[in-house]
Amino acid sequence: MERADKFRGGTIKSKSLLERLPQSFSKAILAGSLYAVTGTSHIDFEQLADQHAHIESQQLQQELERRIQIKREEVRWHPELIMENDADPGGEAVVSMIIELPDSQNTIPPVLERAIHLDPRGIAVAFMRRYPDKAITPLVLEKTLPESAAAINNWGEKIEHKPWSLNLFEEAALLSPRGVRGGMTNPGTRGYLDASIRPEIKKIIEISDNTSGGSGYGDEYRYAALLLDDIVKGNLTIEQACAIAHNKTQLFQRVLDISHRPKHLASQDIKYVVDELSMEMLSTINQLHEVPDDVRFKSVENFEAKGLYALIVLGESEAFTSTFNGLFNRFVKKIDSGKTFLESVGYDHFRTFIKMLATYGRLNDFLQTMSPDEGRELLRRFIGNLEKEPDMLSQGVSVVDMIMGAQDEVLLDGLRDLLKKEYTRVQNTDDERAKLLYGILVGMYGTKTNSEDEWIRHVTEQYHLPDIGRVTPDELFTKDGKNIQQYFFYNDADGQASYENFLSQYTHDPAWSIEDHDSFIRITSKQGPRILEVYANKPATEKEGVEAVNVELKSRKEVPTVIVHRGHSYHARDTIDRINTSARIVYLGGCGGYSNIDVVLSRSPLSHIISTKGTGMMRVNDPLLKMLNQAILTGKPIVWTHFWQQAQNRIGSDEMTKYVPPHKSISIFLKAYYYLAAQKEYEKK
């Protein structure tokens, strides 16, 4: 492919990605990840050049593609051009490169639209800090809402005294009243809010002035502000809201009820707090697994069905099996009809729910709450019209999980018939992605069941996937024979215990040396022609340690090919945000890491992922990781079937039942999609 070094005075000739790259399996997966979003692997660089002729192409392209690394779960952009040595999540680098774009009050250039889509909060902060006076700034900040609401409140002093400031502060405050608490300490920001005539804003100020912490600080305000919708509607007084704020069980149920209202206030805050509180409650229930159920589940005995449902679906990655069963048993007693209940919550998270029921063997219990026709319609809805979902592949993952987890023969037969219907339906459309999606699902069903159905066998052969059950030394080692790994530990009791247990594996082993660098350690292999280095931050210096490791690696021009997450599931996204396209093995050792596989692959499509279903255990994580390092140092390909069998023999099959190897996870489905998408695009050329 020819490409001018600069847009200025040059031309850019672009071709299909598959014409530019060798038709290797790994390159095809990368190509397919673009097709997953756009339906094509063609990038029109000429159009980009015409729009912004004065910007250096290589710089702009690299910076924008680097932003892809922090995309949200549903985004599936082509990662071939991502910078592999810089995972800085700030938006200022992008903004500084596009600031010379035409400064229109009415139009956001496409290149900036793309950056906003990938990182709305980062772009908002960058514009407020560095370019508050540009004509385009209010349009950009409005476009970044609701994700940037809290940031706008906190950085409000940068955009004071603008004709548009009051309206922006109002909108941000209504989305994130908790975020206002920082702005309340700034006289200018407080002055704008005081000047507002909107009754909702006046209530926010009143809540702030009448709750503990002063100027909006303190848990009482943070949680009472979540109930703004009820306060404004007259359903609660501020005093009543404060009382609820001190009882997290009541608070959870109340904000959950508010969350189902259309256009409710504090929507951005509520979304995060529902997740936060559900994780806290599930953690408590998990910890009580050895006490009687009447004690263990006492905190949720008065929950309505919606509250129990939320705990179930939001706790997919955290809940013990016994926790799930205890919650489901209580949930099913609270409903008369499963169909009516799902309608009442707008089928929110219903594919996750149905998948979990199938995995835990409770689907029939739920289907018995409705008529046979309603049960069949529910499964049809579960399987059907996946291509119409904004996060098509994520929804497809739930179907894959159900196929792989289902044991009931009647259920499997029902799934077969529904997959046939959906596959046949999409063949009569022009939607190539839908055809591919359902073809792969049928193929995975055929592989799982060894079906003798001739039609299933035929489709399965059409969607055969090349072997991805191994990772080679060339993928893991640099040219000078070095393997770089980065471990992430977090500053809580679990993180400290995990770190100490990890360190004990190497402390007295003469084959390894340990260097202490204050905020992080480096463990280095001492034997053999190849070198393996593990960089791990200390939990007590969580942020400083990670940053110090990044600085060290950058100075050495080294990038980790093995990433290890150690800690609770709610820390997982912090680790995942730092994964780059160089990662070839990703180990999700915390609770429920399996539910994050699709997010990891969206960042690093070629990675092989070891994950957990349920609770991660130190007695498995540390010996398994050391076995992995020993296997890497042999310099031979790691064949996952063989490696996993050896690990089960050494650690124990029962201990490893909650762990999922790369060759048995949903990554097969996602890689199949990326690979076959690229292959079909190539065939069209």
C-alpha positions as CSV (number, residue, x, y, z in Angstrom):
1,M,0.0,0.0,0.0
2,E,1.3,3.5,-0.8
3,R,0.7,6.2,1.7
4,A,2.1,9.7,1.7
5,D,4.0,10.6,4.9
6,K,2.0,13.8,5.2
7,F,-1.4,15.0,4.2
8,R,0.0,18.3,3.0
9,G,0.6,18.1,-0.7
10,G,0.4,14.3,-0.8
11,T,-2.0,11.7,-1.9
12,I,-3.1,8.6,0.0
13,K,-3.9,5.4,-1.8
14,S,-5.8,3.0,0.3
15,K,-6.8,-0.6,-0.3
16,S,-8.8,-3.2,1.5
17,L,-7.0,-4.3,4.6
18,L,-6.9,-7.9,3.3
19,E,-5.1,-6.7,0.2
20,R,-2.5,-4.9,2.3
21,L,-1.8,-7.7,4.7
22,P,-0.8,-11.3,4.4
23,Q,-3.7,-13.7,4.7
24,S,-2.6,-15.1,8.0
25,F,-4.9,-16.1,10.7
26,S,-3.8,-13.4,13.2
27,K,-4.0,-10.6,10.6
28,A,-7.4,-11.8,9.6
29,I,-8.7,-11.6,13.1
30,L,-7.5,-8.0,13.3
31,A,-9.2,-7.2,10.0
32,G,-12.4,-8.7,11.1
33,S,-12.6,-6.6,14.2
34,L,-13.2,-3.6,12.0
35,Y,-15.8,-5.5,10.0
36,A,-17.6,-6.3,13.2
37,V,-18.6,-2.6,13.6
38,T,-18.6,-1.2,10.1
39,G,-19.4,-4.1,7.8
40,T,-16.2,-3.3,5.9
41,S,-12.4,-3.4,6.3
42,H,-11.9,-0.4,4.0
43,I,-10.7,2.9,5.5
44,D,-11.1,5.9,3.3
45,F,-8.0,7.8,4.0
46,E,-8.5,10.1,1.0
47,Q,-11.6,11.5,2.5
48,L,-9.9,12.1,5.8
49,A,-7.0,13.8,4.0
50,D,-9.3,16.1,2.0
51,Q,-11.1,17.2,5.2
52,H,-7.9,17.9,7.2
53,A,-5.2,18.5,4.7
54,H,-2.8,20.3,7.0
55,I,-2.5,17.6,9.7
56,E,0.3,15.1,9.5
57,S,-1.4,11.8,8.6
58,Q,0.8,9.4,10.6
59,Q,0.5,11.4,13.8
60,L,-3.2,12.0,13.6
61,Q,-3.9,8.4,12.6
62,Q,-1.8,6.9,15.4
63,E,-3.3,9.2,18.1
64,L,-6.9,8.5,17.1
65,E,-6.3,4.8,16.8
66,R,-4.6,4.9,20.2
67,R,-7.9,6.2,21.7
68,I,-9.5,2.9,20.6
69,Q,-7.7,1.3,23.6
70,I,-10.1,2.8,26.1
71,K,-13.3,2.2,24.1
72,R,-16.3,1.0,26.0
73,E,-17.5,-2.6,25.8
74,E,-19.7,-2.3,22.8
75,V,-17.2,-0.6,20.5
76,R,-15.4,-2.9,18.0
77,W,-12.9,-0.8,16.0
78,H,-10.1,-2.1,13.9
79,P,-7.0,-2.3,16.1
80,E,-4.2,-2.8,13.6
81,L,-3.0,0.8,13.9
82,I,-3.1,1.2,17.6
83,M,0.0,2.5,19.2
84,E,1.4,-0.4,21.2
85,N,3.6,1.4,23.6
86,D,1.3,4.0,25.1
87,A,-2.0,3.3,27.0
88,D,-2.4,6.8,28.5
89,P,-6.1,7.2,28.9
90,G,-6.1,11.1,28.8
91,G,-7.8,12.9,25.9
92,E,-5.4,15.8,25.7
93,A,-3.1,14.2,23.2
94,V,-5.9,13.8,20.7
95,V,-7.3,17.3,21.3
96,S,-3.9,18.9,20.9
97,M,-3.6,17.4,17.4
98,I,-7.0,18.4,16.2
99,I,-7.3,21.8,17.7
100,E,-6.4,23.5,14.4
101,L,-9.5,22.0,12.8
102,P,-12.1,24.5,11.5
103,D,-13.6,26.1,14.6
104,S,-17.3,25.9,13.8
105,Q,-20.1,26.6,16.4
106,N,-22.4,24.3,14.5
107,T,-20.4,21.3,13.3
108,I,-18.1,18.8,15.0
109,P,-15.7,17.4,12.4
110,P,-15.9,13.6,11.8
111,V,-12.4,13.0,13.2
112,L,-13.5,14.7,16.5
113,E,-16.8,12.8,16.5
114,R,-14.9,9.6,16.5
115,A,-12.6,10.7,19.3
116,I,-15.7,11.7,21.4
117,H,-17.3,8.3,20.8
118,L,-14.2,6.6,22.1
119,D,-13.5,8.7,25.1
120,P,-16.2,11.3,25.9
121,R,-14.9,12.1,29.4
122,G,-11.3,12.5,28.3
123,I,-12.2,14.8,25.5
124,A,-14.4,16.9,27.7
125,V,-11.7,17.4,30.3
126,A,-9.2,18.3,27.6
127,F,-11.4,21.0,26.1
128,M,-12.3,22.5,29.4
129,R,-8.7,22.6,30.6
130,R,-7.0,23.8,27.5
131,Y,-9.4,25.2,25.0
132,P,-12.4,26.7,27.0
133,D,-12.6,29.7,24.6
134,K,-12.9,28.0,21.3
135,A,-16.3,28.4,19.6
136,I,-16.6,24.6,19.2
137,T,-16.1,23.9,22.9
138,P,-19.8,24.1,24.1
139,L,-20.9,21.8,21.2
140,V,-18.2,19.3,22.1
141,L,-19.1,19.4,25.9
142,E,-22.8,18.9,25.1
143,K,-21.9,16.0,22.8
144,T,-19.9,14.3,25.6
145,L,-22.9,14.1,28.0
146,P,-24.0,12.1,29.9
147,E,-20.6,10.4,30.4
148,S,-18.8,13.6,31.1
149,A,-21.3,15.0,33.6
150,A,-19.3,14.5,36.7
151,A,-16.1,15.9,35.0
152,I,-17.9,19.0,33.9
153,N,-19.1,19.6,37.5
154,N,-15.6,19.1,38.9
155,W,-13.7,21.2,36.2
156,G,-16.4,23.9,36.1
157,E,-14.1,26.7,37.1
158,K,-12.4,26.4,33.6
159,I,-15.6,27.3,31.8
160,E,-17.1,30.0,34.0
161,H,-18.3,33.3,32.5
162,K,-19.3,31.9,29.2
163,P,-22.8,32.6,27.8
164,W,-23.4,28.9,27.6
165,S,-22.0,27.9,31.0
166,L,-25.2,28.0,33.0
167,N,-27.1,25.7,30.7
168,L,-24.2,23.2,30.6
169,F,-23.8,23.2,34.4
170,E,-27.5,22.6,34.8
171,E,-27.6,19.6,32.5
172,A,-24.5,18.1,34.1
173,A,-25.9,18.6,37.6
174,L,-29.2,16.9,36.7
175,L,-27.3,13.9,35.3
176,S,-24.8,13.7,38.1
177,P,-25.8,15.6,41.2
178,R,-23.1,13.7,43.1
179,G,-20.5,15.3,40.8
180,V,-21.7,18.8,41.9
181,R,-20.2,18.3,45.3
182,G,-16.7,19.3,44.1
183,G,-18.0,22.3,42.2
184,M,-19.9,23.6,45.2
185,T,-16.5,24.6,46.8
186,N,-15.8,26.9,43.8
187,P,-17.5,30.3,44.2
188,G,-18.0,30.8,40.5
189,T,-19.6,27.4,39.9
190,R,-21.8,27.8,43.0
191,G,-22.8,31.2,41.7
192,Y,-24.0,29.8,38.5
193,L,-26.1,27.2,40.2
194,D,-27.5,29.7,42.6
195,A,-28.5,31.8,39.6
196,S,-30.5,28.9,38.1
197,I,-34.3,29.3,38.1
198,R,-34.8,25.5,37.5
199,P,-36.5,23.9,40.6
200,E,-34.5,20.7,40.2
201,I,-31.2,22.7,40.6
202,K,-32.5,24.5,43.6
203,K,-33.3,21.2,45.2
204,I,-29.7,20.0,44.5
205,I,-28.4,23.1,46.3
206,E,-30.9,22.6,49.2
207,I,-29.8,18.9,49.5
208,S,-26.1,20.0,49.6
209,D,-26.8,22.7,52.2
210,N,-28.7,20.4,54.5
211,T,-26.6,17.2,54.5
212,S,-23.5,16.2,56.4
213,G,-20.1,17.0,55.1
214,G,-20.5,20.7,54.3
215,S,-20.6,22.1,50.8
216,G,-21.8,18.8,49.4
217,Y,-19.2,16.5,50.8
218,G,-19.9,13.3,52.7
219,D,-21.7,10.0,52.1
220,E,-25.0,11.5,53.3
221,Y,-25.1,13.9,50.4
222,R,-23.7,11.5,47.9
223,Y,-26.4,9.0,48.5
224,A,-29.3,11.4,49.3
225,A,-28.6,13.2,46.0
226,L,-29.4,9.9,44.1
227,L,-33.0,10.3,45.3
228,L,-33.4,13.7,43.6
229,D,-36.1,12.4,41.3
230,D,-38.3,11.4,44.3
231,I,-37.5,14.7,46.1
232,V,-38.4,16.8,43.2
233,K,-41.6,14.9,42.6
234,G,-42.6,15.3,46.3
235,N,-42.3,11.6,47.1
236,L,-39.6,12.2,49.7
237,T,-38.5,15.1,51.8
238,I,-34.8,15.8,52.1
239,E,-34.9,14.5,55.7
240,Q,-36.4,11.2,54.5
241,A,-33.8,10.9,51.7
242,C,-31.0,11.4,54.3
243,A,-32.5,8.6,56.4
244,I,-32.5,6.3,53.4
245,A,-29.0,7.3,52.6
246,H,-27.8,5.7,55.8
247,N,-29.4,2.4,55.0
248,K,-27.8,0.9,51.9
249,T,-30.4,-1.9,51.6
250,Q,-33.3,0.6,51.4
251,L,-31.2,2.9,49.2
252,F,-30.5,0.1,46.7
253,Q,-34.2,-0.7,46.3
254,R,-35.2,2.9,46.0
255,V,-32.7,3.9,43.3
256,L,-33.4,0.7,41.5
257,D,-37.1,1.7,41.4
258,I,-36.1,5.1,40.1
259,S,-33.9,3.7,37.4
260,H,-36.8,2.1,35.7
261,R,-38.5,5.4,35.2
262,P,-38.1,7.1,31.8
263,K,-35.9,10.3,31.9
264,H,-35.3,10.1,35.6
265,L,-33.0,12.6,37.3
266,A,-29.4,11.6,38.5
267,S,-29.4,8.9,35.8
268,Q,-25.6,8.8,35.4
269,D,-25.0,8.5,39.1
270,I,-27.7,5.9,39.6
271,K,-26.2,3.7,36.9
272,Y,-22.9,3.5,38.8
273,V,-24.3,3.3,42.3
274,V,-26.6,0.3,41.4
275,D,-23.6,-1.6,40.3
276,E,-21.5,-0.4,43.3
277,L,-24.2,-1.4,45.9
278,S,-25.0,-4.7,44.3
279,M,-21.3,-5.7,44.4
280,E,-21.2,-4.8,48.1
281,M,-24.3,-6.8,49.0
282,L,-23.2,-9.8,47.0
283,S,-19.8,-9.8,48.6
284,T,-21.4,-9.8,52.0
285,I,-23.7,-12.7,51.1
286,N,-20.7,-14.6,49.6
287,Q,-18.7,-14.2,52.8
288,L,-21.5,-15.8,54.8
289,H,-21.5,-19.0,52.8
290,E,-20.9,-21.1,55.9
291,V,-23.8,-19.8,58.0
292,P,-27.5,-20.8,57.7
293,D,-29.5,-19.3,54.9
294,D,-31.9,-17.4,57.1
295,V,-28.9,-15.4,58.4
296,R,-27.0,-15.3,55.2
297,F,-29.8,-13.8,53.1
298,K,-31.4,-11.7,55.8
299,S,-30.4,-8.5,54.1
300,V,-32.5,-9.3,51.1
301,E,-35.5,-11.0,52.7
302,N,-37.6,-7.9,52.2
303,F,-36.5,-7.3,48.6
304,E,-39.0,-7.1,45.9
305,A,-38.5,-9.2,42.8
306,K,-36.8,-6.4,40.9
307,G,-34.2,-6.0,43.5
308,L,-33.4,-9.7,43.6
309,Y,-33.3,-9.8,39.8
310,A,-30.8,-6.9,39.7
311,L,-28.5,-8.6,42.2
312,I,-28.6,-11.8,40.1
313,V,-27.8,-10.2,36.7
314,L,-25.4,-7.6,38.0
315,G,-23.6,-10.2,40.1
316,E,-22.9,-12.6,37.3
317,S,-19.1,-12.2,37.9
318,E,-19.2,-12.2,41.7
319,A,-21.9,-14.6,43.0
320,F,-21.1,-18.0,44.3
321,T,-23.3,-20.8,43.0
322,S,-25.0,-21.0,46.4
323,T,-25.5,-17.2,46.3
324,F,-27.1,-17.4,42.9
325,N,-29.4,-20.3,44.0
326,G,-30.4,-18.5,47.2
327,L,-31.3,-15.3,45.4
328,F,-33.1,-17.1,42.6
329,N,-35.2,-19.2,45.1
330,R,-36.3,-16.0,46.8
331,F,-36.9,-14.3,43.4
332,V,-39.1,-17.0,42.0
333,K,-41.4,-16.9,45.0
334,K,-42.0,-13.2,44.5
335,I,-43.3,-13.4,40.9
336,D,-46.5,-14.8,39.5
337,S,-45.4,-14.9,35.9
338,G,-41.9,-14.8,34.5
339,K,-43.2,-13.2,31.3
340,T,-45.0,-10.4,33.1
341,F,-42.0,-9.8,35.3
342,L,-39.6,-9.4,32.4
343,E,-42.0,-7.1,30.7
344,S,-42.0,-5.0,33.8
345,V,-38.3,-4.4,33.6
346,G,-38.3,-3.9,29.9
347,Y,-36.3,-7.2,29.3
348,D,-33.3,-5.5,30.8
349,H,-30.3,-7.9,31.0
350,F,-32.7,-10.7,30.2
351,R,-30.2,-12.6,28.0
352,T,-27.7,-12.6,30.9
353,F,-30.5,-13.9,33.2
354,I,-31.6,-16.7,30.9
355,K,-28.0,-17.7,30.2
356,M,-27.3,-17.9,34.0
357,L,-30.4,-20.0,34.5
358,A,-29.2,-22.5,31.9
359,T,-25.7,-22.5,33.3
360,Y,-26.9,-23.2,36.9
361,G,-29.6,-25.7,35.8
362,R,-32.5,-23.5,36.9
363,L,-34.1,-22.6,33.5
364,N,-36.9,-25.1,33.8
365,D,-37.8,-23.7,37.2
366,F,-38.3,-20.2,35.6
367,L,-40.1,-21.5,32.6
368,Q,-42.6,-23.2,34.9
369,T,-43.8,-19.7,35.9
370,M,-45.3,-19.2,32.4
371,S,-47.3,-21.1,29.8
372,P,-45.5,-23.4,27.3
373,D,-46.2,-21.0,24.5
374,E,-44.7,-18.1,26.6
375,G,-41.7,-20.2,27.4
376,R,-41.1,-20.9,23.7
377,E,-41.5,-17.3,22.8
378,L,-39.0,-16.3,25.5
379,L,-36.4,-18.6,24.1
380,R,-37.1,-17.4,20.6
381,R,-36.6,-13.8,21.8
382,F,-33.3,-14.9,23.5
383,I,-32.0,-16.4,20.2
384,G,-33.7,-14.1,17.7
385,N,-32.8,-10.8,16.1
386,L,-29.4,-10.5,17.6
387,E,-28.2,-8.4,14.7
388,K,-30.6,-5.6,15.7
389,E,-28.9,-5.1,19.1
390,P,-26.4,-2.2,19.3
391,D,-24.0,-4.6,21.0
392,M,-24.6,-7.6,18.7
393,L,-21.5,-9.6,19.6
394,S,-22.0,-9.1,23.4
395,Q,-25.5,-10.4,23.0
396,G,-24.2,-13.3,20.9
397,V,-21.8,-14.1,23.7
398,S,-24.8,-14.8,26.0
399,V,-26.2,-17.2,23.4
400,V,-22.8,-19.0,23.1
401,D,-22.7,-19.3,26.9
402,M,-26.1,-20.9,27.0
403,I,-25.2,-23.3,24.2
404,M,-22.0,-24.3,25.9
405,G,-23.6,-24.6,29.4
406,A,-26.9,-26.3,28.5
407,Q,-27.1,-30.0,29.5
408,D,-30.8,-30.6,29.2
409,E,-31.6,-32.5,26.0
410,V,-35.0,-30.9,25.6
411,L,-33.5,-27.5,25.9
412,L,-30.7,-28.4,23.4
413,D,-33.3,-29.6,20.9
414,G,-35.2,-26.4,21.3
415,L,-32.1,-24.3,20.8
416,R,-31.3,-26.3,17.6
417,D,-34.8,-25.6,16.1
418,L,-34.5,-21.9,17.0
419,L,-31.0,-21.6,15.5
420,K,-32.3,-23.2,12.3
421,K,-35.1,-20.7,12.0
422,E,-32.9,-17.7,12.7
423,Y,-30.1,-18.9,10.3
424,T,-32.7,-19.4,7.6
425,R,-34.3,-16.0,8.3
426,V,-31.1,-14.0,7.8
427,Q,-30.2,-15.9,4.6
428,N,-33.0,-13.9,3.0
429,T,-31.5,-10.6,4.0
430,D,-28.5,-8.5,2.9
431,D,-27.0,-8.4,6.3
432,E,-23.7,-10.2,6.0
433,R,-22.9,-9.8,9.6
434,A,-26.1,-11.5,10.7
435,K,-25.5,-14.4,8.4
436,L,-22.0,-14.8,9.8
437,L,-23.2,-14.5,13.4
438,Y,-25.9,-17.2,13.1
439,G,-23.6,-19.4,11.0
440,I,-21.0,-19.4,13.8
441,L,-23.7,-20.1,16.4
442,V,-25.0,-23.1,14.5
443,G,-21.4,-24.3,14.1
444,M,-20.7,-24.0,17.8
445,Y,-23.9,-25.9,18.5
446,G,-22.8,-28.6,16.2
447,T,-19.4,-28.8,17.7
448,K,-20.8,-28.9,21.2
449,T,-23.5,-31.6,20.6
450,N,-21.8,-33.7,17.8
451,S,-25.2,-33.5,16.3
452,E,-26.2,-36.1,13.7
453,D,-28.6,-33.7,12.1
454,E,-27.4,-33.5,8.5
455,W,-28.3,-29.8,8.2
456,I,-26.4,-28.9,11.4
457,R,-23.4,-30.9,10.2
458,H,-23.4,-29.1,6.8
459,V,-23.5,-25.6,8.4
460,T,-20.9,-26.6,11.0
461,E,-18.5,-27.6,8.2
462,Q,-19.1,-24.2,6.4
463,Y,-18.1,-22.3,9.6
464,H,-15.1,-24.4,10.6
465,L,-12.5,-22.4,12.5
466,P,-8.7,-23.0,12.2
467,D,-6.9,-24.2,15.3
468,I,-6.4,-21.4,17.8
469,G,-5.5,-23.7,20.7
470,R,-1.8,-22.7,20.9
471,V,0.4,-19.7,21.5
472,T,3.9,-19.7,19.9
473,P,7.2,-18.4,21.3
474,D,7.4,-15.8,18.5
475,E,4.2,-14.2,19.9
476,L,5.6,-14.1,23.5
477,F,9.3,-13.2,23.1
478,T,11.1,-10.2,21.7
479,K,13.8,-10.7,19.1
480,D,16.4,-10.8,21.8
481,G,14.6,-13.6,23.7
482,K,12.8,-11.7,26.4
483,N,9.3,-12.2,27.7
484,I,7.8,-9.2,29.5
485,Q,4.8,-9.5,31.9
486,Q,2.8,-7.1,34.0
487,Y,0.8,-8.0,37.1
488,F,-1.8,-5.7,38.6
489,F,-2.6,-5.8,42.3
490,Y,-5.0,-3.5,44.2
491,N,-5.0,-1.8,47.5
492,D,-7.4,-3.8,49.7
493,A,-7.2,-6.8,51.9
494,D,-7.7,-9.2,49.1
495,G,-5.0,-7.5,46.9
496,Q,-2.5,-7.5,49.8
497,A,-3.0,-11.2,50.5
498,S,-2.8,-12.1,46.8
499,Y,0.4,-10.1,46.4
500,E,2.1,-11.8,49.4
501,N,1.0,-15.3,48.2
502,F,2.3,-14.5,44.7
503,L,5.6,-13.3,46.0
504,S,6.1,-16.4,48.2
505,Q,6.2,-18.5,45.0
506,Y,9.5,-16.9,44.0
507,T,11.1,-15.7,47.2
508,H,13.1,-18.9,48.0
509,D,13.3,-20.2,44.4
510,P,17.0,-20.0,43.2
511,A,15.8,-19.9,39.6
512,W,14.4,-16.4,40.1
513,S,15.7,-13.1,41.4
514,I,13.6,-10.3,42.9
515,E,14.4,-6.6,42.7
516,D,12.6,-4.1,44.9
517,H,11.9,-0.7,43.3
518,D,9.9,0.9,46.1
519,S,6.5,1.0,44.5
520,F,6.9,-2.2,42.3
521,I,9.1,-5.3,42.1
522,R,10.7,-7.0,39.1
523,I,11.1,-10.8,39.1
524,T,13.6,-12.2,36.6
525,S,14.4,-15.7,35.5
526,K,18.0,-16.7,36.0
527,Q,18.4,-19.9,34.0
528,G,18.3,-20.8,30.3
529,P,18.8,-18.9,27.1
530,R,15.6,-17.0,27.4
531,I,14.7,-14.3,29.9
532,L,11.3,-13.8,31.6
533,E,10.6,-10.6,33.6
534,V,7.5,-10.0,35.7
535,Y,6.7,-6.4,36.8
536,A,4.2,-6.1,39.6
537,N,3.1,-3.0,41.5
538,K,2.8,-3.3,45.2
539,P,-0.8,-3.0,46.5
540,A,-0.1,-0.2,48.9
541,T,1.3,1.9,46.1
542,E,-1.4,0.8,43.6
543,K,-1.4,3.9,41.3
544,E,2.1,5.0,41.8
545,G,3.4,1.5,41.2
546,V,1.6,1.0,38.0
547,E,2.7,4.3,36.7
548,A,6.3,3.6,37.7
549,V,6.2,0.3,35.9
550,N,4.8,2.0,32.8
551,V,7.6,4.6,32.9
552,E,10.2,1.8,33.3
553,L,8.9,-0.2,30.4
554,K,8.6,2.8,28.2
555,S,12.2,3.8,28.9
556,R,13.3,0.3,27.9
557,K,11.0,0.4,24.8
558,E,9.4,-2.8,26.1
559,V,5.8,-3.9,26.0
560,P,4.2,-6.7,28.1
561,T,2.9,-9.7,26.1
562,V,1.4,-11.3,29.3
563,I,-1.1,-9.3,31.5
564,V,-2.3,-10.7,34.8
565,H,-5.2,-9.2,36.8
566,R,-5.3,-10.1,40.5
567,G,-8.2,-8.7,42.6
568,H,-11.9,-8.3,42.9
569,S,-14.1,-8.1,39.7
570,Y,-14.7,-4.4,40.3
571,H,-11.0,-3.7,39.8
572,A,-10.9,-5.7,36.5
573,R,-11.8,-2.8,34.2
574,D,-8.9,-0.8,35.6
575,T,-6.6,-3.6,34.5
576,I,-8.3,-4.1,31.2
577,D,-8.1,-0.4,30.3
578,R,-4.3,-0.8,30.3
579,I,-4.2,-3.8,28.0
580,N,-2.7,-3.1,24.6
581,T,-2.7,-5.0,21.3
582,S,0.7,-6.6,22.1
583,A,-0.9,-8.8,24.8
584,R,-0.9,-12.4,23.8
585,I,-1.9,-14.0,27.1
586,V,-4.3,-12.3,29.5
587,Y,-5.0,-13.9,32.9
588,L,-8.1,-12.7,34.7
589,G,-7.6,-14.2,38.1
590,G,-10.3,-12.3,40.0
591,C,-13.9,-13.4,40.6
592,G,-15.9,-13.8,37.4
593,G,-13.2,-12.9,35.0
594,Y,-15.0,-14.9,32.3
595,S,-17.6,-12.1,31.9
596,N,-14.9,-9.7,30.8
597,I,-13.5,-11.8,27.9
598,D,-15.3,-9.9,25.2
599,V,-14.0,-6.6,26.6
600,V,-10.4,-7.9,26.6
601,L,-10.7,-9.2,23.0
602,S,-12.1,-5.8,21.9
603,R,-8.8,-4.3,23.1
604,S,-6.5,-7.2,22.1
605,P,-8.1,-9.5,19.6
606,L,-5.2,-11.9,19.4
607,S,-4.9,-12.6,23.1
608,H,-5.4,-16.0,24.7
609,I,-7.4,-15.6,27.9
610,I,-7.5,-17.6,31.1
611,S,-10.4,-16.6,33.2
612,T,-12.6,-17.6,36.2
613,K,-16.3,-18.4,36.5
614,G,-17.0,-17.7,40.1
615,T,-14.4,-17.0,42.7
616,G,-10.7,-16.8,41.9
617,M,-8.5,-18.6,44.4
618,M,-4.9,-17.9,45.4
619,R,-4.2,-21.6,45.8
620,V,-5.0,-22.0,42.1
621,N,-3.8,-18.7,40.7
622,D,-0.2,-18.7,41.9
623,P,0.8,-22.3,41.1
624,L,-1.0,-22.0,37.8
625,L,0.8,-18.8,36.9
626,K,4.2,-20.2,37.8
627,M,3.5,-23.3,35.7
628,L,2.6,-20.9,32.8
629,N,5.9,-19.1,33.3
630,Q,7.9,-22.4,33.3
631,A,6.1,-23.4,30.1
632,I,6.9,-20.1,28.5
633,L,10.6,-20.4,29.3
634,T,10.8,-23.8,27.5
635,G,10.6,-21.8,24.3
636,K,8.1,-24.3,22.9
637,P,4.5,-23.6,21.7
638,I,2.0,-23.8,24.6
639,V,-0.8,-26.1,23.5
640,W,-3.6,-25.3,25.8
641,T,-5.2,-28.8,25.9
642,H,-1.9,-30.3,27.1
643,F,-1.1,-27.5,29.4
644,W,-4.5,-27.5,31.1
645,Q,-4.4,-31.3,31.6
646,Q,-1.0,-31.0,33.3
647,A,-2.3,-28.2,35.5
648,Q,-5.3,-30.2,36.5
649,N,-3.1,-33.2,37.4
650,R,-0.8,-31.0,39.5
651,I,-3.3,-28.6,41.1
652,G,-6.3,-30.8,41.2
653,S,-9.3,-31.1,38.8
654,D,-11.8,-30.1,41.6
655,E,-9.8,-26.9,42.4
656,M,-9.8,-25.9,38.8
657,T,-13.5,-26.3,37.9
658,K,-14.1,-22.6,38.2
659,Y,-11.2,-21.8,35.7
660,V,-11.8,-21.6,32.0
661,P,-8.8,-22.2,29.6
662,P,-8.4,-20.2,26.3
663,H,-9.6,-23.1,24.1
664,K,-12.9,-23.5,25.9
665,S,-14.0,-19.9,26.3
666,I,-16.2,-17.5,24.4
667,S,-13.0,-16.2,22.9
668,I,-13.4,-19.0,20.3
669,F,-16.7,-17.5,19.2
670,L,-15.3,-13.9,19.0
671,K,-12.1,-14.9,17.2
672,A,-14.2,-17.1,14.8
673,Y,-16.3,-14.1,14.0
674,Y,-13.3,-11.8,13.4
675,Y,-11.5,-14.4,11.3
676,L,-14.4,-15.4,9.2
677,A,-15.6,-11.8,8.7
678,A,-12.2,-10.9,7.3
679,Q,-12.2,-14.0,5.1
680,K,-15.6,-13.2,3.6
681,E,-14.4,-9.6,3.0
682,Y,-11.4,-11.0,1.2
683,E,-13.5,-13.3,-1.0
684,K,-15.6,-10.4,-2.1
685,K,-12.4,-8.7,-3.4
